[in-house]
Amino acid sequence: MLLLSFSLPRQPCALPTLARRARPLSAAAVRDAGCERRLLRGVLAEALEKQRRKRFALTEQSGALERSQLPSEAKARAKAVARAEALPLLLRECDAAEAALSDLHARLYERRPDLPALRRAMEELGLEQRLELYDVDRAAMDQWGRPAGFDGLVVDSPRGVPILIGRQSFADPLLRRVARGADLWFQVRASRGSRVLLRTSMRRDLTRSHRECMEAAADLAAYFSPLRRHGEVEVMYTDSRHVAKRGGRVGQLKDGKKIGLLTAHPERAALLAREAQDEQGWPV
């Protein structure tokens, strides 16, 4: 019997290529991506705040011009008229810039953001120099409302009141030392978690019981606790007179010392918490 043997031409194996594609990023690459994201986040937040301040100033000018009478002197009158005519265009430009920045900000929090593309888009909006000069670590440390030596997170409430989020540990004497009589403490009722301090003493123009700020602090306390996945979480709050002043649990809230309870929703704080962690670089 005659046996015929022949072989098919060997094709290059695709498995190594697939393996390379599936290989996880190195720790250094993850750190670099995290640093880049913090940089883009910080510059975007700064640019957005600048545009909002600009829009507020333009709106104030527009209202002032509408309320005031035009000057009688010809040169001053012409100047006031030109300014009034230019304001609508300036406001539209400001709104367009803010919308573009807000779109980039939203893209930054997509599941897998294209960081190089986001950087290019920001450079096209005139932020190239700021990207080169922005100091991520210093920006995190120079926040208004951050006490010296505090290594937790600091975020602003909807009314601009600093909210301090401590590490998930009972031993936290620093927060107890910086708290003042008007400040409010928040902690989940049925579990452990971060203590949250609403520093209302730094905004004396607002009442201590401002509901919106209190709800934001309660949501953050629920988010930074083991109950993060729950839809609703009971959070108790009190003032500095009713938290532990000494021992290993300085700053702990006791159920019998609470002023009241709030029903918190951890998911409402998720975006704010992630932004703070990305910008400040500290997982809590």
C-alpha positions, 0 to 999 in steps of 0.5 A: 500500500502506498501512503501519501503524506503531505503537510499543509503550510503552517500558519502563524499562530495568533495566540501570542498576539491575543495573549499580548492584548489580554495582558493586564497593565503593569502597576507603573502604567496604572499609576501613570494613567491615574496621575494623568486622569487626576491632572486632567480632572484638576485642570478641567475643574479649574477651567469650569470654575473660571468659566462659571465665575466669568458667567456670573460676573457678566450676568451681574454686569448685564443686570447692572446696565439694565437697572442704570441710566445711560451716562449723559456725557457722549463718550461715556454713553457710547462706551456703555452702549458698546458694552451692553451690546457686547454682553450677550455675545460674551455670555454666549461664548462663555456658555459655549466654553462651559458646555465644551468643558462639561462634555470633556468632564463627562467623557473623563468618567466613562468606563474606559476614557481615552486620556490622550484624546481628552488631553488633545481636546483640552489643548485645542481649548487653550489649556495646553500651558495649564496642563504643563504647569498644574501641580496635582499634589499641591492642588490637593493639599491647598484646598480651602477647608483642609486642616493641616495634617489631615490626610482624608478627602475634602469636598465642597457641599452644594453650598460651598461648605467644606466636608471632611471625610476621615479614614475608615477608623475610629481613632481620629483625633484630628477631626475632633480637634478642628471641629467647632461648635457649629460643625456637624458630624455624620456617621452611619448608624448600623455599621462602621465607616468614615466619620464625616465633618460638615464644617459649617463654622466656615460659612457663617452666612449659612444656617447650620441646619441647611438641608442640602449640605446636610444631605450631601454629608450624609450621602458621603458618610453612607458611601464611605461605609460597608453599606455603600451598596444599599439603596438607603442608609440611616445616618446619624448626626450630631454636633461636636459636644456629643462626640467622644473626646478621649480614648481610642474612639475620639470623634465616634458618634454614639446613638444616644447622643445623636441630634437626628437621623437622615436617610442617605442614598450612597449612589448620589455621592458616587460621582462626587466621591470618585472625583475627590479620590481621583483629584486628591489621590487618596482612596479612603 
